[in-house]
């Protein structure tokens, strides 16, 4: 299977590392904003073709699919561009930064019948899979999720500490992880509320947010997000259930009493990015809908749209 990777930043490299672990996959092209660093990245990973134009990558012989790790503002239009070229596509989270754009991607997927998946990594992290498996087995139900998503990002930098060419967003990007995960674990969301702090004078975005969610099951979620937090950094999930409490920190899981949970055997890898890429490849090979398909994650973006409307944006 030949796959092109568009976006040579921090997460682009994570996908390149992940794809190297999947049998029968060839990285056919790397697409970046500037040619010289894109060529250097292609050389590092043994990729023969590098370009600054997605359209050029889409013309590579035998290309089957594309993974988009480009700036958020390009995700929807590029996903549509890939499907119009007859290619399966996986879009890094978020799918879009407006509901209209997300719905347009869904319509194109339904029109073409191609695989279109979104990188909602939390569905694939073994820590969250462990909880999901217990819920499906009827062993527990969520009463409350308490989530903190904290960064120190007062300047426009990426995860590698390098200057970004675009502005990140707490609501449409970072909240999307938890909004989708809460619905995935607790059921459809029926109510949502939001507050935000001051707008950054240069970046033009709120640096702090507080979000409340309620599922049809009665479970609730409290999500706190900040670009102002000077450590510890990352996202921390507390699952308060009717039969135990767990705390997930990316790929690690402990009980409410900080007792480690053995996640060996939950999945073939402990790397969430690798697991979502494996799902993308498997869905193409098997001709089936992937977990985190555009259709499955659209309710998340409808909630984000509702929250944005509450802010008057």
C-alpha positions as CSV (number, residue, x, y, z in Angstrom):
1,X,0.0,0.0,0.0
2,X,1.4,3.4,-1.0
3,X,0.7,6.3,1.4
4,X,1.6,10.0,1.1
5,X,2.2,12.1,4.2
6,X,1.3,15.8,4.0
7,X,2.7,17.9,6.8
8,X,6.3,17.6,8.0
9,X,5.9,19.0,11.5
10,X,5.9,17.3,14.9
11,X,2.9,15.0,14.2
12,X,4.0,14.3,10.6
13,X,7.1,12.7,12.0
14,X,5.0,10.6,14.5
15,X,3.1,9.2,11.5
16,X,6.2,8.5,9.5
17,X,7.6,6.6,12.5
18,X,4.3,4.7,12.9
19,X,4.0,3.8,9.2
20,X,7.5,2.2,9.4
21,X,6.0,-0.4,11.8
22,X,3.2,-1.6,9.5
23,X,4.0,-4.4,7.1
24,X,3.3,-3.8,3.5
25,X,3.2,0.0,3.7
26,X,5.4,2.2,1.5
27,X,5.6,6.0,2.1
28,X,5.4,7.2,-1.4
29,X,5.7,11.0,-0.9
30,X,6.2,13.6,1.8
31,X,4.6,17.1,1.4
32,X,5.8,20.1,3.3
33,X,5.5,23.9,3.3
34,X,9.2,24.5,2.4
35,X,11.1,22.3,0.0
36,X,14.5,22.0,1.6
37,X,13.4,20.7,5.0
38,X,10.8,18.5,3.3
39,X,13.5,16.9,1.2
40,X,15.6,16.4,4.3
41,X,12.7,14.7,6.1
42,X,12.2,12.5,3.0
43,X,15.8,11.5,3.0
44,X,15.7,10.7,6.8
45,X,12.8,8.3,6.2
46,X,14.0,6.9,2.9
47,X,11.2,8.4,0.9
48,X,11.9,8.9,-2.8
49,X,9.6,11.9,-3.5
50,X,9.3,15.2,-1.7
51,X,7.2,18.2,-2.8
52,X,5.5,21.4,-1.5
53,X,2.3,20.6,-3.5
54,X,-0.3,18.1,-2.4
55,X,-1.6,17.9,-6.0
56,X,1.9,16.6,-7.1
57,X,1.9,14.0,-4.4
58,X,-1.6,12.8,-5.4
59,X,-0.3,12.1,-8.9
60,X,2.4,9.7,-7.7
61,X,2.0,6.3,-9.5
62,X,0.0,3.7,-7.5
63,X,-0.8,6.0,-4.6
64,X,-3.6,4.6,-2.4
65,X,-4.0,7.0,0.5
66,X,-2.9,10.2,2.2
67,X,-2.4,11.1,5.8
68,X,-2.9,14.8,6.4
69,X,-0.9,16.4,9.3
70,X,-1.1,19.9,7.9
71,X,-2.4,23.1,9.6
72,X,-6.0,22.8,10.9
73,X,-7.3,25.4,8.5
74,X,-6.4,23.2,5.5
75,X,-7.8,19.9,6.8
76,X,-11.2,19.9,5.3
77,X,-10.3,21.3,1.9
78,X,-7.3,18.9,1.5
79,X,-9.4,15.9,2.6
80,X,-11.9,16.8,-0.1
81,X,-9.0,17.2,-2.6
82,X,-7.7,13.8,-1.8
83,X,-11.0,12.1,-2.2
84,X,-11.7,13.9,-5.4
85,X,-8.4,12.4,-6.6
86,X,-9.7,8.9,-5.6
87,X,-7.5,8.5,-2.6
88,X,-8.4,7.3,0.9
89,X,-7.6,9.9,3.5
90,X,-6.8,10.1,7.2
91,X,-7.0,13.7,8.6
92,X,-5.2,14.6,11.8
93,X,-7.4,16.0,14.6
94,X,-9.3,18.3,14.1
95,X,-11.3,17.5,11.0
96,X,-12.2,21.1,10.6
97,X,-12.5,24.5,12.3
98,X,-16.1,25.1,11.3
99,X,-19.1,22.8,11.2
100,X,-19.8,23.6,7.5
101,X,-16.4,22.4,6.4
102,X,-16.8,19.2,8.4
103,X,-20.2,18.5,6.9
104,X,-18.7,19.1,3.4
105,X,-16.0,16.4,4.1
106,X,-18.7,14.0,5.2
107,X,-20.8,14.6,2.0
108,X,-17.7,14.0,-0.1
109,X,-17.0,10.7,1.7
110,X,-20.6,9.5,1.2
111,X,-20.4,10.5,-2.4
112,X,-17.1,8.7,-3.1
113,X,-17.4,5.8,-0.7
114,X,-13.7,6.1,0.1
115,X,-12.2,5.6,3.6
116,X,-12.1,8.9,5.4
117,X,-10.9,8.8,9.0
118,X,-9.9,11.4,11.6
119,X,-7.0,11.1,14.0
120,X,-9.0,11.0,17.2
121,X,-6.1,9.3,19.0
122,X,-7.7,8.9,22.4
123,X,-10.0,6.2,20.9
124,X,-6.8,4.2,20.2
125,X,-4.6,4.8,23.3
126,X,-4.4,1.5,25.2
127,X,-5.3,3.3,28.4
128,X,-8.7,4.4,27.0
129,X,-9.2,1.1,25.2
130,X,-8.9,-0.6,28.5
131,X,-11.7,1.5,29.9
132,X,-13.8,1.1,26.7
133,X,-13.5,-2.7,26.8
134,X,-14.7,-2.8,30.4
135,X,-17.7,-0.6,29.5
136,X,-18.6,-2.8,26.5
137,X,-18.3,-5.9,28.8
138,X,-20.8,-4.4,31.2
139,X,-18.3,-4.2,34.0
140,X,-18.6,-0.4,34.7
141,X,-20.4,2.8,33.7
142,X,-18.9,6.3,33.8
143,X,-20.4,8.7,36.3
144,X,-18.0,11.5,35.7
145,X,-14.9,12.3,33.6
146,X,-12.6,15.1,34.9
147,X,-10.1,16.2,32.3
148,X,-7.2,18.7,32.3
149,X,-5.6,19.7,29.0
150,X,-2.7,22.0,29.9
151,X,0.1,23.5,27.9
152,X,2.5,26.5,28.2
153,X,2.1,28.1,24.8
154,X,2.1,31.9,25.0
155,X,3.9,32.0,21.7
156,X,3.0,30.3,18.5
157,X,5.1,27.1,18.8
158,X,4.6,23.5,17.9
159,X,5.1,20.4,20.0
160,X,8.8,20.4,19.0
161,X,9.3,24.0,20.2
162,X,9.5,25.3,16.7
163,X,7.7,28.4,15.3
164,X,4.3,27.5,13.8
165,X,2.9,28.9,10.5
166,X,-0.7,28.7,11.9
167,X,-2.6,29.3,15.1
168,X,-3.7,26.4,17.2
169,X,-7.1,26.5,19.0
170,X,-8.2,25.1,22.4
171,X,-11.8,24.5,21.3
172,X,-11.6,23.1,17.8
173,X,-8.4,21.1,18.4
174,X,-7.7,20.3,22.0
175,X,-11.3,20.1,23.2
176,X,-12.2,17.8,20.3
177,X,-10.1,15.0,21.8
178,X,-12.1,15.0,25.0
179,X,-15.6,15.8,23.6
180,X,-15.2,12.8,21.2
181,X,-13.7,10.5,23.9
182,X,-16.5,11.3,26.4
183,X,-19.2,10.4,23.8
184,X,-17.2,7.3,22.8
185,X,-17.1,6.1,26.4
186,X,-20.3,7.4,27.9
187,X,-22.7,7.8,25.0
188,X,-24.2,10.7,23.0
189,X,-23.9,14.2,24.4
190,X,-27.1,16.0,25.2
191,X,-25.9,19.2,26.9
192,X,-22.8,21.3,26.7
193,X,-21.7,24.6,28.3
194,X,-18.5,26.7,27.9
195,X,-16.7,29.6,29.5
196,X,-13.5,31.2,28.2
197,X,-10.9,33.5,29.6
198,X,-9.2,36.6,28.0
199,X,-8.3,36.7,24.3
200,X,-4.5,36.8,23.7
201,X,-3.7,40.2,22.2
202,X,-1.4,38.7,19.5
203,X,-2.7,35.2,18.8
204,X,-6.4,36.3,18.8
205,X,-7.5,33.2,20.7
206,X,-8.7,32.4,24.3
207,X,-5.9,30.9,26.3
208,X,-8.1,29.3,28.9
209,X,-11.4,27.5,28.7
210,X,-13.8,25.5,30.9
211,X,-16.3,23.1,29.3
212,X,-19.1,21.0,30.8
213,X,-20.8,18.1,29.1
214,X,-23.6,15.7,29.9
215,X,-24.4,12.5,28.1
216,X,-27.8,10.9,27.6
217,X,-26.6,8.2,30.0
218,X,-26.5,10.9,32.8
219,X,-22.7,10.9,32.9
220,X,-21.0,14.3,33.2
221,X,-17.6,15.6,32.0
222,X,-15.7,18.7,33.3
223,X,-12.9,19.8,30.9
224,X,-10.3,22.5,31.8
225,X,-8.0,23.7,29.0
226,X,-5.1,26.2,29.2
227,X,-2.2,27.5,27.1
228,X,-1.1,29.4,30.2
229,X,-0.2,26.5,32.5
230,X,3.5,26.4,33.4
231,X,3.6,22.6,34.1
232,X,2.9,19.8,34.4
233,X,2.0,19.7,30.8
234,X,-0.3,17.3,28.8
235,X,-3.8,15.9,29.2
236,X,-4.9,14.0,32.3
237,X,-8.1,12.0,32.4
238,X,-9.8,10.9,35.6
239,X,-12.6,8.3,35.1
240,X,-14.9,8.2,38.0
241,X,-17.1,5.1,37.5
242,X,-19.7,3.1,39.4
243,X,-17.1,0.3,39.9
244,X,-13.8,2.0,40.4
245,X,-11.7,5.1,39.5
246,X,-8.9,5.3,36.9
247,X,-6.5,8.0,35.8
248,X,-5.2,8.0,32.2
249,X,-2.0,9.9,31.3
250,X,-1.6,9.3,27.5
251,X,-0.5,5.7,27.3
252,X,-0.3,5.0,31.0
253,X,-3.2,4.1,33.3
254,X,-3.4,3.9,37.1
255,X,-6.2,3.4,39.6
256,X,-7.5,6.2,41.7
257,X,-5.0,5.0,44.3
258,X,-2.1,5.4,41.8
259,X,-1.8,1.6,41.4
260,X,-0.4,0.9,37.9
261,X,-2.6,-1.1,35.4
262,X,-0.9,-3.6,33.1
263,X,-1.9,-2.7,29.6
264,X,0.1,-5.5,27.9
265,X,-2.2,-7.3,25.6
266,X,-4.7,-4.5,25.2
267,X,-3.3,-3.7,21.8
268,X,-0.4,-4.7,19.5
269,X,1.4,-1.5,20.4
270,X,1.5,1.1,23.2
271,X,1.7,3.9,20.6
272,X,-1.7,5.5,19.9
273,X,-0.6,7.1,16.6
274,X,0.7,3.7,15.4
275,X,-2.6,2.1,16.4
276,X,-4.7,4.7,14.6
277,X,-2.5,4.3,11.5
278,X,-2.9,0.5,11.7
279,X,-6.7,1.0,11.8
280,X,-6.6,3.2,8.7
281,X,-4.5,0.7,6.8
282,X,-6.7,-2.3,7.9
283,X,-9.9,-0.5,7.0
284,X,-8.6,0.1,3.5
285,X,-7.5,-3.5,3.1
286,X,-10.7,-4.9,4.5
287,X,-13.0,-2.4,2.7
288,X,-14.8,-1.4,6.0
289,X,-15.6,1.7,8.0
290,X,-12.7,2.5,10.3
291,X,-13.1,3.4,14.0
292,X,-13.0,7.3,14.1
293,X,-14.5,7.6,10.6
294,X,-15.7,11.0,9.6
295,X,-19.2,9.9,10.1
296,X,-18.5,8.6,13.6
297,X,-16.8,11.8,14.8
298,X,-19.1,14.3,13.3
299,X,-21.3,14.5,16.5
300,X,-18.1,15.8,18.2
301,X,-17.9,18.7,15.8
302,X,-21.5,19.5,16.1
303,X,-21.0,19.9,19.8
304,X,-18.0,22.1,19.2
305,X,-20.1,24.2,16.9
306,X,-22.8,24.6,19.6
307,X,-20.1,25.6,22.1
308,X,-18.7,28.2,19.7
309,X,-22.1,29.6,19.2
310,X,-22.5,30.0,23.0
311,X,-19.4,32.2,22.9
312,X,-21.0,34.3,20.2
313,X,-18.2,33.5,17.7
